[in-house]
């Protein structure tokens, strides 16, 4: 996930946290997919509304959204907002 997001957005800040252990036993976690939090700061988000920023992150992660990720919390900002 880290490598993909760095390649897609050239972020100045990128923090990826795996919170899967906090969701053990949760119905969506039983299939082995994880719960993650992403904080990302990139100029690529300039001019994009929050929903468009989230969609851009989902698009960049592509297949991981169906194979490895069950839940994803995203905080996407521009350098001016950081």
C-alpha positions as CSV (number, residue, x, y, z in Angstrom):
1,X,0.0,0.0,0.0
2,X,2.8,2.4,0.9
3,X,4.7,1.8,-2.3
4,X,1.5,2.2,-4.4
5,X,0.5,5.5,-2.8
6,X,4.0,6.9,-3.0
7,X,4.2,6.1,-6.7
8,X,0.7,7.6,-7.4
9,X,0.8,10.8,-5.3
10,X,4.5,11.6,-4.5
11,X,3.3,12.6,-1.0
12,X,5.3,14.8,1.4
13,X,3.7,12.9,4.3
14,X,2.4,9.3,4.2
15,X,1.4,7.3,7.2
16,X,-0.3,3.9,6.8
17,X,-1.6,2.2,10.0
18,X,-2.9,-1.3,10.1
19,X,-5.8,-1.4,12.6
20,X,-6.9,-4.9,11.8
21,X,-6.2,-6.2,15.3
22,X,-8.8,-3.8,16.7
23,X,-11.4,-5.4,14.5
24,X,-10.8,-9.1,15.3
25,X,-14.0,-11.0,15.1
26,X,-15.7,-8.3,13.0
27,X,-17.8,-9.8,10.2
28,X,-15.9,-8.0,7.5
29,X,-12.5,-9.0,9.0
30,X,-13.2,-12.8,8.9
31,X,-12.2,-13.0,5.2
32,X,-8.7,-11.9,6.1
33,X,-8.9,-8.4,4.6
34,X,-7.7,-5.6,6.9
35,X,-8.7,-2.3,8.4
36,X,-6.3,0.6,7.6
37,X,-5.9,4.3,8.3
38,X,-4.1,6.5,5.7
39,X,-2.8,10.0,6.3
40,X,-1.5,11.4,3.1
41,X,-0.4,14.9,2.1
42,X,0.2,15.6,-1.6
43,X,0.0,18.5,-4.1
44,X,-2.0,16.0,-6.3
45,X,-5.0,16.8,-4.1
46,X,-5.0,20.5,-4.9
47,X,-8.3,21.6,-6.4
48,X,-10.0,18.3,-5.5
49,X,-13.0,18.0,-3.2
50,X,-12.7,15.6,-0.2
51,X,-14.7,12.9,-2.0
52,X,-12.6,13.2,-5.2
53,X,-9.5,12.8,-3.0
54,X,-10.8,9.6,-1.5
55,X,-11.8,8.3,-4.9
56,X,-8.3,9.0,-6.2
57,X,-6.8,7.0,-3.3
58,X,-9.3,4.1,-3.9
59,X,-8.4,4.1,-7.6
60,X,-4.7,4.1,-6.9
61,X,-5.1,1.1,-4.6
62,X,-7.1,-0.7,-7.3
63,X,-7.4,-4.5,-6.7
64,X,-6.1,-4.2,-3.1
65,X,-9.6,-2.7,-2.2
66,X,-11.1,-6.1,-3.0
67,X,-8.3,-8.4,-2.0
68,X,-6.5,-7.0,1.0
69,X,-8.5,-4.0,2.4
70,X,-11.9,-4.3,4.1
71,X,-12.1,-0.8,5.6
72,X,-10.0,2.3,4.8
73,X,-10.0,5.6,6.7
74,X,-8.4,8.3,4.7
75,X,-7.2,11.8,5.6
76,X,-6.0,13.4,2.4
77,X,-4.7,16.9,2.4
78,X,-2.6,19.3,0.4
79,X,0.7,20.7,1.7
80,X,-1.1,24.0,2.3
81,X,-3.7,22.3,4.5
82,X,-1.1,20.2,6.5
